[in-house]
């Protein structure tokens, strides 16, 4: 989305030169841009002025970009989208400050559109941080329950998807923004489940087994542990190595838990789309976008071992 990237770069103008340089580096590294694309689609369904829609969409993506910078600091990730991460290129101090700067710049833009939206967005960011703290608290937990897992991914991923669905309606004073928020959270939940599955596979542009090596228990691991016990899982989490990760991956593949996790994600997408279709808006732009996006994603898993 060239116009979106241009808007994001415009929003960085006037900042400290080095902070602007870091922001430009991350923005120009690309990405799916699914959150701002959703915001633009919802805006079209509500007939929101395109300039306002672009401001809201760009602000959401700035928040997402900031969260990625901070995530990579926590995980000491070496690459993202096949490029060196900010923390690896500039160090943790500048990475933290750059992420903070992007958060604040996004909030200022949102405040300039409608001051009441700041409280909503601040709560979204608060929930994201709380979820990351919870994730840290349970890091290395072998028998993580699925409800706690959903709390984590709804916070760290679902809430910002909820904001992408919600901000255009909130800005226009529409009473059904809460329904959009819930639908967006479900889409974000599905997105994160798929991302957690992809962590086990090569060629995704990220470090393979990053979650597993960092002691993060995700849905495929929960499904496997529930059915086949925890011995291999404990070994992979307590003695993190590529060899142990590969051994566990092969067992999980044969057990079919990756396919099952993807099917669960598909169910959440369908639930969200059904809810959106009942709202008093032109839902076609966002339903088409989300359906097309996840159809492509789910197609990648057609050849997974049963």
PyMOL commands that set and color helices and strands:
alter all, ss='L'
color gray80, all
select helices_A, chain A and resi 2-12+17-28+34-45+50-75+86-90+92-113+116-137+146-171+177-198+210-213+219-228+231-238+242-255+257-277+284-299
alter helices_A, ss='H'
color red, helices_A
select strands_A, chain A and resi 79-80+83-84
alter strands_A, ss='S'
color yellow, strands_A
deselect
rebuild
show_as cartoon
